[in-house]
Amino acid sequence: MIVDDSRMIRSLSRQIIGGFGYQISEAENGEEALARIKAEGMPDLIMIDWNMPVMTGLQCVKALREIAGETWPKIVFCTTNSDATDIHKGIEAGASDWVLKPFDKPALQAKLEKIGAI
């Protein structure tokens, strides 16, 4: 699942991640992502923006704990934030890793390989 308020980032992420064989769903914010997950089930991988309207990525990841049960996905924050404090908050919330925007295929592929998503 790709969760980002930027259509361009969703499109780029879809192109890259789709190339690794994932079936992809998209959401424009954390609230929409939670609704899709409740309806469609927990995805294996979530690429999620940190800063979004309605519900931030961090709020969404924290809310996932309420519905995840024993199935916890691999989560990668996609963000322009390089602040170590934010990164630690994301990891503490349950993220597997993060990638800084703008990213390209080699950068994202390296992160996905690192967390065992490909």
Secondary structure as UniProt FT lines:
FT   STRAND          2..3
FT   HELIX           7..18
FT   TURN            19..21
FT   STRAND          26..27
FT   HELIX           30..40
FT   STRAND          45..49
FT   HELIX           57..68
FT   TURN            69..70
FT   STRAND          74..79
FT   HELIX           84..93
FT   STRAND          97..100
FT   HELIX           105..114
FT   TURN            115..116
//
